[in-house]
Amino acid sequence: MTGPAIRLDDLTVAYGGHPAVHHLSGSFRPGSLTAIAGANGAGKSTLVKAIVGDLRPAGGAVLFDDLDRSAIGYLPQAAEIERRFPIDVLDTVLLGAWRRCGAFGGVSRALRAAAERALAAVRLDGFGKRPIGDLSAGQFQRVLFARLMLQDAPVILLDEPFTAVDARTTADLLAIVARWHAEGRTVIAVLHDHGQIRRHFPETLLLARQCVAWGATGEAMSPANLDRANALAERWLEDAPVCRPAVEDAA
Ligand SMILES: Nc1ncnc2c1ncn2[C@@H]1O[C@H](COP(=O)(O)OP(=O)(O)OP(=O)(O)O)[C@@H](O)[C@H]1O
């Protein structure tokens, strides 16, 4: 499997007329493993939501080579996921396969076995009947990774997947990310831990509402680029109008 390319063509995304991401152009290469880094409010989640189609561009476009957008595997920030829903762990994992069995389709024995294998792969054997509301944050994150494994998507987007997750679980989940990359999927993750990005993500998009750098992680996360991203963050205006040109060097 080689995931498709995702191209951003002069992409601007705004809330109430104020841009959170603007004039972003570039490509996530097929099969690439990319971190999206940047300060709080840099537009990272906004970009991810625009890629999955939850937000419409105010300008420009997100373009896919040969991909049905609904086939994207997407893990939103934990705070956005409803956990009070009365559903057990195994059924949550099986939701990853809804495209294969349809909303009202039956779940085959093979699919159930695949869901149980995915649970075993995230070290949650025997958790299938537990309600998801009873799990710890880290256990729930493992369930969501198992669901993505079952979804078998060519493109996977993860928004801060390791927040509130301990070191051992993070290591396990990073190993799954590495496996997805080795399988040729296109994987994109919003992350804050620069050390983790440098160790595990070959490419980085450094965002400060606009693109600061996008390429090999060592270069994109250079001290000069990080300084520039911080300097831009200090000058953000929450009420900036759309398409106001970047004025980073005006100060
Ligand atoms: N639903 C919304 N309505 C209005 N403004 C929003 C909305 N969501 C985000 N914003 C604003 O857009 C900007 C970018 O937010 P976004 O969540 O994309 O940043 P982020 O880089 O993911 O930040 P963090 O690291 O804090 O998660 C922020 O100024 C934020 O306040």
The ligand as a Tripos MOL2 file, in Angstrom:
@<TRIPOS>MOLECULE
LIG
   31    33     1     0     0
SMALL
NO_CHARGES

@<TRIPOS>ATOM
      1 N1        -14.3040   26.8440   16.4280 N.pl3     1 LIG1
      2 C1        -13.5460   27.9460   16.4560 C.ar      1 LIG1
      3 N2        -14.0980   29.1720   16.3900 N.ar      1 LIG1
      4 C2        -13.3550   30.2950   16.3740 C.ar      1 LIG1
      5 N3        -11.9950   30.2920   16.4450 N.ar      1 LIG1
      6 C3        -11.3960   29.0760   16.5250 C.ar      1 LIG1
      7 C4        -12.1300   27.8610   16.5340 C.ar      1 LIG1
      8 N4        -11.2500   26.8350   16.6100 N.ar      1 LIG1
      9 C5        -10.0200   27.3890   16.6610 C.ar      1 LIG1
     10 N5        -10.1020   28.7330   16.6070 N.ar      1 LIG1
     11 C6         -8.9950   29.6960   16.6260 C.3       1 LIG1
     12 O1         -8.1390   29.4030   15.5310 O.3       1 LIG1
     13 C7         -6.7730   29.5330   15.9230 C.3       1 LIG1
     14 C8         -6.0520   28.2340   15.6460 C.3       1 LIG1
     15 O2         -6.6020   27.2290   16.4680 O.3       1 LIG1
     16 P1         -6.1480   25.7000   16.3670 P.3       1 LIG1
     17 O3         -6.9870   24.9070   17.3180 O.co2     1 LIG1
     18 O4         -6.1320   25.2950   14.9550 O.co2     1 LIG1
     19 O5         -4.6450   25.8140   16.9000 O.3       1 LIG1
     20 P2         -3.6260   24.6520   17.2960 P.3       1 LIG1
     21 O6         -2.3340   24.9850   16.6140 O.co2     1 LIG1
     22 O7         -4.2030   23.3110   17.0260 O.co2     1 LIG1
     23 O8         -3.4600   24.9320   18.8490 O.3       1 LIG1
     24 P3         -3.1920   23.9640   20.1250 P.3       1 LIG1
     25 O9         -1.7430   23.6130   20.0960 O.co2     1 LIG1
     26 O10        -3.5330   24.8600   21.2760 O.co2     1 LIG1
     27 O11        -4.1250   22.7750   20.0090 O.co2     1 LIG1
     28 C9         -6.7860   29.9230   17.4050 C.3       1 LIG1
     29 O12        -6.6510   31.3330   17.5120 O.3       1 LIG1
     30 C10        -8.1600   29.4950   17.8750 C.3       1 LIG1
     31 O13        -8.6360   30.3220   18.9210 O.3       1 LIG1
@<TRIPOS>BOND
     1     1     2 1
     2     2     3 ar
     3     2     7 ar
     4     3     4 ar
     5     4     5 ar
     6     5     6 ar
     7     6     7 ar
     8     6    10 ar
     9     7     8 ar
    10     8     9 ar
    11     9    10 ar
    12    10    11 1
    13    11    12 1
    14    11    30 1
    15    12    13 1
    16    13    14 1
    17    13    28 1
    18    14    15 1
    19    15    16 1
    20    16    17 2
    21    16    18 1
    22    16    19 1
    23    19    20 1
    24    20    21 2
    25    20    22 1
    26    20    23 1
    27    23    24 1
    28    24    25 2
    29    24    26 1
    30    24    27 1
    31    28    29 1
    32    28    30 1
    33    30    31 1
@<TRIPOS>SUBSTRUCTURE
     1 LIG1         1 GROUP 0 **** ****
